[in-house]
């Protein structure tokens, strides 16, 4: 069992940051911009109280997915997000 799984299951005081994307680092950040001529996709995770709703703005670049913006909202109705 890896340390992230152990913390999620047994350590009630574990930090929740970094548990999903443990391999994310500065190398994942780039200056690439979305192409205004191509479709933009939105991914929404409504979370579970008290977690926030997370919204990602993405574009399929063919060889990779560019996530170019993100938004986190607490205590917000779906209608307000849309």
Buried (B, 14 or more C-beta within 10 A) or exposed (E): EEEEEEBBEEEEEBEEEEEEEEEEEEEEEEEEEBEEEEEBEEEEEEEEEEEBBBBBBBBEEEEEEBBEEEBEBEEEEEEEEE
